[in-house]
Amino acid sequence: MTFTLSDEQGAVLGTALIDVKSSMNLRYDSLTWNELITVKVTKVTNAVSNVNIKFDVDCTSSCSPTSNRP
């Protein structure tokens, strides 16, 4: 995915290319699973020198994550 930093007039100041990957191990005989999500900034341009990425984990009432903020 691409993050774009713009000024108040909409002019692009810089960008960051972000690689997001997800993998999951599921078993037919289990109600639990493990999911691995990796997020990596692979390229930044111009005014963007780094990116701080945060996300929350949530699910329906029938599940419960082991960590809400990995």
Distance bins in CASP14 RR format, pairs under 12 A and 6 or more apart:
PFRMAT RR
TARGET T0000
AUTHOR 0000-0000-0000
RMODE 2
METHOD distances of the structure
MODEL  1
1 15 0 0 0 0 0 1 0 0 0 0 0
1 16 0 0 0 0 1 0 0 0 0 0 0
1 17 1 0 0 1 0 0 0 0 0 0 0
1 18 1 0 1 0 0 0 0 0 0 0 0
1 19 0 0 0 0 1 0 0 0 0 0 0
1 20 1 0 0 1 0 0 0 0 0 0 0
1 21 0 0 0 0 0 1 0 0 0 0 0
1 39 0 0 0 0 1 0 0 0 0 0 0
1 40 0 0 0 0 0 1 0 0 0 0 0
1 41 0 0 0 0 0 1 0 0 0 0 0
1 42 0 0 0 0 0 1 0 0 0 0 0
1 43 0 0 0 0 0 1 0 0 0 0 0
1 51 0 0 0 0 0 1 0 0 0 0 0
1 53 0 0 0 0 0 1 0 0 0 0 0
2 12 0 0 0 0 0 1 0 0 0 0 0
2 14 0 0 0 0 0 1 0 0 0 0 0
2 15 1 0 1 0 0 0 0 0 0 0 0
2 16 1 0 0 1 0 0 0 0 0 0 0
2 17 1 0 1 0 0 0 0 0 0 0 0
2 18 1 0 0 1 0 0 0 0 0 0 0
2 19 0 0 0 0 0 1 0 0 0 0 0
2 20 0 0 0 0 0 1 0 0 0 0 0
2 41 0 0 0 0 0 1 0 0 0 0 0
2 42 0 0 0 0 0 1 0 0 0 0 0
2 43 0 0 0 0 1 0 0 0 0 0 0
2 44 0 0 0 0 0 1 0 0 0 0 0
2 45 0 0 0 0 0 1 0 0 0 0 0
2 48 0 0 0 0 0 1 0 0 0 0 0
2 51 0 0 0 0 0 1 0 0 0 0 0
3 12 0 0 0 0 0 1 0 0 0 0 0
3 13 0 0 0 0 0 1 0 0 0 0 0
3 14 0 0 0 0 1 0 0 0 0 0 0
3 15 1 0 0 1 0 0 0 0 0 0 0
3 16 1 0 1 0 0 0 0 0 0 0 0
3 17 0 0 0 0 1 0 0 0 0 0 0
3 18 1 0 0 1 0 0 0 0 0 0 0
3 19 0 0 0 0 0 1 0 0 0 0 0
3 20 0 0 0 0 0 1 0 0 0 0 0
3 39 0 0 0 0 0 1 0 0 0 0 0
3 41 0 0 0 0 1 0 0 0 0 0 0
3 42 0 0 0 0 0 1 0 0 0 0 0
3 43 0 0 0 0 0 1 0 0 0 0 0
3 44 0 0 0 0 1 0 0 0 0 0 0
3 45 0 0 0 0 0 1 0 0 0 0 0
3 47 0 0 0 0 0 1 0 0 0 0 0
3 48 1 0 0 1 0 0 0 0 0 0 0
3 50 0 0 0 0 0 1 0 0 0 0 0
3 51 1 0 0 1 0 0 0 0 0 0 0
3 52 0 0 0 0 0 1 0 0 0 0 0
3 53 0 0 0 0 1 0 0 0 0 0 0
4 10 0 0 0 0 1 0 0 0 0 0 0
4 11 0 0 0 0 0 1 0 0 0 0 0
4 12 1 0 1 0 0 0 0 0 0 0 0
4 13 0 0 0 0 1 0 0 0 0 0 0
4 14 1 0 0 1 0 0 0 0 0 0 0
4 15 1 0 1 0 0 0 0 0 0 0 0
4 16 0 0 0 0 1 0 0 0 0 0 0
4 17 0 0 0 0 0 1 0 0 0 0 0
4 18 0 0 0 0 0 1 0 0 0 0 0
4 44 0 0 0 0 0 1 0 0 0 0 0
4 45 0 0 0 0 1 0 0 0 0 0 0
4 46 0 0 0 0 0 1 0 0 0 0 0
4 47 0 0 0 0 0 1 0 0 0 0 0
4 48 0 0 0 0 1 0 0 0 0 0 0
4 51 0 0 0 0 0 1 0 0 0 0 0
5 11 0 0 0 0 0 1 0 0 0 0 0
5 12 1 0 0 1 0 0 0 0 0 0 0
5 13 1 0 1 0 0 0 0 0 0 0 0
5 14 1 0 1 0 0 0 0 0 0 0 0
5 15 1 0 0 1 0 0 0 0 0 0 0
5 16 1 0 0 1 0 0 0 0 0 0 0
5 44 0 0 0 0 1 0 0 0 0 0 0
5 45 0 0 0 0 1 0 0 0 0 0 0
5 46 0 0 0 0 1 0 0 0 0 0 0
5 47 1 0 1 0 0 0 0 0 0 0 0
5 48 1 0 1 0 0 0 0 0 0 0 0
5 49 0 0 0 0 0 1 0 0 0 0 0
5 50 0 0 0 0 0 1 0 0 0 0 0
5 51 0 0 0 0 1 0 0 0 0 0 0
6 12 1 0 1 0 0 0 0 0 0 0 0
6 13 1 0 0 1 0 0 0 0 0 0 0
6 14 0 0 0 0 1 0 0 0 0 0 0
6 15 0 0 0 0 1 0 0 0 0 0 0
6 46 0 0 0 0 0 1 0 0 0 0 0
6 47 0 0 0 0 1 0 0 0 0 0 0
6 48 0 0 0 0 0 1 0 0 0 0 0
7 13 1 0 1 0 0 0 0 0 0 0 0
7 14 0 0 0 0 1 0 0 0 0 0 0
7 46 0 0 0 0 0 1 0 0 0 0 0
7 47 0 0 0 0 1 0 0 0 0 0 0
11 46 0 0 0 0 0 1 0 0 0 0 0
11 47 0 0 0 0 0 1 0 0 0 0 0
12 45 0 0 0 0 1 0 0 0 0 0 0
12 46 1 0 0 1 0 0 0 0 0 0 0
12 47 0 0 0 0 1 0 0 0 0 0 0
12 48 0 0 0 0 1 0 0 0 0 0 0
13 44 0 0 0 0 0 1 0 0 0 0 0
13 45 0 0 0 0 1 0 0 0 0 0 0
13 46 1 0 0 1 0 0 0 0 0 0 0
13 47 1 1 0 0 0 0 0 0 0 0 0
13 48 1 0 0 1 0 0 0 0 0 0 0
13 49 0 0 0 0 0 1 0 0 0 0 0
14 43 0 0 0 0 0 1 0 0 0 0 0
14 44 1 0 0 1 0 0 0 0 0 0 0
14 45 1 0 1 0 0 0 0 0 0 0 0
14 46 1 1 0 0 0 0 0 0 0 0 0
14 47 1 0 1 0 0 0 0 0 0 0 0
14 48 1 0 1 0 0 0 0 0 0 0 0
14 49 0 0 0 0 1 0 0 0 0 0 0
14 51 0 0 0 0 0 1 0 0 0 0 0
15 41 0 0 0 0 0 1 0 0 0 0 0
15 42 0 0 0 0 0 1 0 0 0 0 0
15 43 1 0 0 1 0 0 0 0 0 0 0
15 44 1 0 0 1 0 0 0 0 0 0 0
15 45 1 0 1 0 0 0 0 0 0 0 0
15 46 1 0 0 1 0 0 0 0 0 0 0
15 47 0 0 0 0 1 0 0 0 0 0 0
15 48 1 0 0 1 0 0 0 0 0 0 0
15 49 0 0 0 0 0 1 0 0 0 0 0
15 51 0 0 0 0 1 0 0 0 0 0 0
16 39 0 0 0 0 0 1 0 0 0 0 0
16 40 0 0 0 0 0 1 0 0 0 0 0
16 41 1 0 1 0 0 0 0 0 0 0 0
16 42 0 0 0 0 1 0 0 0 0 0 0
16 43 1 0 0 1 0 0 0 0 0 0 0
16 44 1 0 1 0 0 0 0 0 0 0 0
16 45 1 0 0 1 0 0 0 0 0 0 0
16 46 0 0 0 0 0 1 0 0 0 0 0
16 47 0 0 0 0 0 1 0 0 0 0 0
16 48 1 0 1 0 0 0 0 0 0 0 0
16 49 0 0 0 0 1 0 0 0 0 0 0
16 50 0 0 0 0 1 0 0 0 0 0 0
16 51 1 0 1 0 0 0 0 0 0 0 0
16 52 0 0 0 0 0 1 0 0 0 0 0
16 53 0 0 0 0 1 0 0 0 0 0 0
17 39 0 0 0 0 0 1 0 0 0 0 0
17 40 0 0 0 0 1 0 0 0 0 0 0
17 41 1 0 0 1 0 0 0 0 0 0 0
17 42 1 0 1 0 0 0 0 0 0 0 0
17 43 1 0 1 0 0 0 0 0 0 0 0
17 44 1 0 0 1 0 0 0 0 0 0 0
17 45 0 0 0 0 1 0 0 0 0 0 0
17 48 0 0 0 0 1 0 0 0 0 0 0
17 51 0 0 0 0 1 0 0 0 0 0 0
18 38 0 0 0 0 0 1 0 0 0 0 0
18 39 1 0 0 1 0 0 0 0 0 0 0
18 40 1 0 0 1 0 0 0 0 0 0 0
18 41 1 0 1 0 0 0 0 0 0 0 0
18 42 1 0 0 1 0 0 0 0 0 0 0
18 43 0 0 0 0 1 0 0 0 0 0 0
18 44 0 0 0 0 1 0 0 0 0 0 0
18 48 0 0 0 0 0 1 0 0 0 0 0
18 50 0 0 0 0 0 1 0 0 0 0 0
18 51 1 0 0 1 0 0 0 0 0 0 0
18 52 0 0 0 0 0 1 0 0 0 0 0
18 53 1 0 0 1 0 0 0 0 0 0 0
18 55 0 0 0 0 0 1 0 0 0 0 0
19 37 0 0 0 0 0 1 0 0 0 0 0
19 38 1 0 0 1 0 0 0 0 0 0 0
19 39 1 0 0 1 0 0 0 0 0 0 0
19 40 1 0 1 0 0 0 0 0 0 0 0
19 41 1 0 0 1 0 0 0 0 0 0 0
19 42 1 0 1 0 0 0 0 0 0 0 0
19 43 0 0 0 0 1 0 0 0 0 0 0
19 51 0 0 0 0 0 1 0 0 0 0 0
19 53 0 0 0 0 0 1 0 0 0 0 0
20 36 0 0 0 0 0 1 0 0 0 0 0
20 37 1 0 0 1 0 0 0 0 0 0 0
20 38 1 0 0 1 0 0 0 0 0 0 0
20 39 1 0 1 0 0 0 0 0 0 0 0
20 40 0 0 0 0 1 0 0 0 0 0 0
20 41 0 0 0 0 0 1 0 0 0 0 0
20 42 0 0 0 0 0 1 0 0 0 0 0
20 53 0 0 0 0 1 0 0 0 0 0 0
20 55 0 0 0 0 1 0 0 0 0 0 0
21 35 0 0 0 0 0 1 0 0 0 0 0
21 36 0 0 0 0 1 0 0 0 0 0 0
21 37 1 0 0 1 0 0 0 0 0 0 0
21 38 1 0 1 0 0 0 0 0 0 0 0
21 39 0 0 0 0 1 0 0 0 0 0 0
21 40 0 0 0 0 1 0 0 0 0 0 0
21 42 0 0 0 0 0 1 0 0 0 0 0
22 34 0 0 0 0 0 1 0 0 0 0 0
22 35 1 0 0 1 0 0 0 0 0 0 0
22 36 1 0 0 1 0 0 0 0 0 0 0
22 37 1 0 1 0 0 0 0 0 0 0 0
22 38 1 0 0 1 0 0 0 0 0 0 0
22 39 0 0 0 0 1 0 0 0 0 0 0
22 55 0 0 0 0 0 1 0 0 0 0 0
22 57 0 0 0 0 0 1 0 0 0 0 0
23 33 0 0 0 0 0 1 0 0 0 0 0
23 34 0 0 0 0 1 0 0 0 0 0 0
23 35 1 0 0 1 0 0 0 0 0 0 0
23 36 1 0 1 0 0 0 0 0 0 0 0
23 37 0 0 0 0 1 0 0 0 0 0 0
23 38 0 0 0 0 1 0 0 0 0 0 0
24 32 0 0 0 0 0 1 0 0 0 0 0
24 33 1 0 1 0 0 0 0 0 0 0 0
24 34 1 0 0 1 0 0 0 0 0 0 0
24 35 1 0 1 0 0 0 0 0 0 0 0
24 36 1 0 0 1 0 0 0 0 0 0 0
24 37 0 0 0 0 1 0 0 0 0 0 0
25 32 0 0 0 0 1 0 0 0 0 0 0
25 33 1 0 1 0 0 0 0 0 0 0 0
25 34 1 0 1 0 0 0 0 0 0 0 0
25 35 1 0 0 1 0 0 0 0 0 0 0
25 36 0 0 0 0 1 0 0 0 0 0 0
26 32 0 0 0 0 1 0 0 0 0 0 0
26 33 1 0 1 0 0 0 0 0 0 0 0
26 34 0 0 0 0 1 0 0 0 0 0 0
26 35 0 0 0 0 1 0 0 0 0 0 0
27 33 1 0 0 1 0 0 0 0 0 0 0
27 34 0 0 0 0 0 1 0 0 0 0 0
31 62 0 0 0 0 1 0 0 0 0 0 0
31 63 0 0 0 0 1 0 0 0 0 0 0
31 64 0 0 0 0 0 1 0 0 0 0 0
32 63 0 0 0 0 1 0 0 0 0 0 0
32 64 0 0 0 0 0 1 0 0 0 0 0
32 65 0 0 0 0 0 1 0 0 0 0 0
32 66 0 0 0 0 1 0 0 0 0 0 0
33 59 0 0 0 0 0 1 0 0 0 0 0
33 63 0 0 0 0 1 0 0 0 0 0 0
33 65 0 0 0 0 0 1 0 0 0 0 0
33 66 0 0 0 0 0 1 0 0 0 0 0
34 65 0 0 0 0 0 1 0 0 0 0 0
34 66 0 0 0 0 1 0 0 0 0 0 0
34 67 0 0 0 0 0 1 0 0 0 0 0
35 57 0 0 0 0 1 0 0 0 0 0 0
35 59 0 0 0 0 0 1 0 0 0 0 0
35 63 0 0 0 0 0 1 0 0 0 0 0
35 65 0 0 0 0 1 0 0 0 0 0 0
35 66 0 0 0 0 0 1 0 0 0 0 0
35 67 0 0 0 0 0 1 0 0 0 0 0
35 70 0 0 0 0 0 1 0 0 0 0 0
36 70 0 0 0 0 1 0 0 0 0 0 0
37 53 0 0 0 0 0 1 0 0 0 0 0
37 55 0 0 0 0 1 0 0 0 0 0 0
37 56 0 0 0 0 0 1 0 0 0 0 0
37 57 0 0 0 0 1 0 0 0 0 0 0
37 65 0 0 0 0 0 1 0 0 0 0 0
37 67 0 0 0 0 0 1 0 0 0 0 0
37 70 1 0 0 1 0 0 0 0 0 0 0
38 53 0 0 0 0 0 1 0 0 0 0 0
38 55 0 0 0 0 0 1 0 0 0 0 0
38 70 0 0 0 0 0 1 0 0 0 0 0
39 51 0 0 0 0 1 0 0 0 0 0 0
39 52 0 0 0 0 0 1 0 0 0 0 0
39 53 1 0 1 0 0 0 0 0 0 0 0
39 54 0 0 0 0 1 0 0 0 0 0 0
39 55 1 0 0 1 0 0 0 0 0 0 0
39 70 0 0 0 0 0 1 0 0 0 0 0
40 51 0 0 0 0 0 1 0 0 0 0 0
40 53 0 0 0 0 1 0 0 0 0 0 0
41 48 0 0 0 0 1 0 0 0 0 0 0
41 49 0 0 0 0 0 1 0 0 0 0 0
41 50 1 0 0 1 0 0 0 0 0 0 0
41 51 1 0 1 0 0 0 0 0 0 0 0
41 52 0 0 0 0 1 0 0 0 0 0 0
41 53 1 0 0 1 0 0 0 0 0 0 0
42 51 0 0 0 0 0 1 0 0 0 0 0
43 49 0 0 0 0 0 1 0 0 0 0 0
43 50 0 0 0 0 0 1 0 0 0 0 0
43 51 0 0 0 0 0 1 0 0 0 0 0
44 50 1 0 0 1 0 0 0 0 0 0 0
44 51 1 0 0 1 0 0 0 0 0 0 0
45 51 0 0 0 0 0 1 0 0 0 0 0
53 70 0 0 0 0 0 1 0 0 0 0 0
54 68 0 0 0 0 0 1 0 0 0 0 0
54 69 1 0 0 1 0 0 0 0 0 0 0
54 70 0 0 0 0 1 0 0 0 0 0 0
55 65 0 0 0 0 0 1 0 0 0 0 0
55 67 0 0 0 0 0 1 0 0 0 0 0
55 68 0 0 0 0 1 0 0 0 0 0 0
55 69 1 0 0 1 0 0 0 0 0 0 0
55 70 1 0 0 1 0 0 0 0 0 0 0
56 65 0 0 0 0 1 0 0 0 0 0 0
56 67 0 0 0 0 1 0 0 0 0 0 0
56 68 1 0 1 0 0 0 0 0 0 0 0
56 69 1 0 1 0 0 0 0 0 0 0 0
56 70 0 0 0 0 1 0 0 0 0 0 0
57 63 0 0 0 0 0 1 0 0 0 0 0
57 64 0 0 0 0 0 1 0 0 0 0 0
57 65 1 0 1 0 0 0 0 0 0 0 0
57 66 0 0 0 0 1 0 0 0 0 0 0
57 67 1 0 0 1 0 0 0 0 0 0 0
57 68 1 0 1 0 0 0 0 0 0 0 0
57 69 1 0 0 1 0 0 0 0 0 0 0
57 70 1 0 0 1 0 0 0 0 0 0 0
58 64 0 0 0 0 0 1 0 0 0 0 0
58 65 1 0 0 1 0 0 0 0 0 0 0
58 67 0 0 0 0 0 1 0 0 0 0 0
58 68 1 0 0 1 0 0 0 0 0 0 0
58 69 0 0 0 0 0 1 0 0 0 0 0
59 65 1 0 0 1 0 0 0 0 0 0 0
59 66 0 0 0 0 0 1 0 0 0 0 0
59 67 0 0 0 0 0 1 0 0 0 0 0
59 68 0 0 0 0 1 0 0 0 0 0 0
END
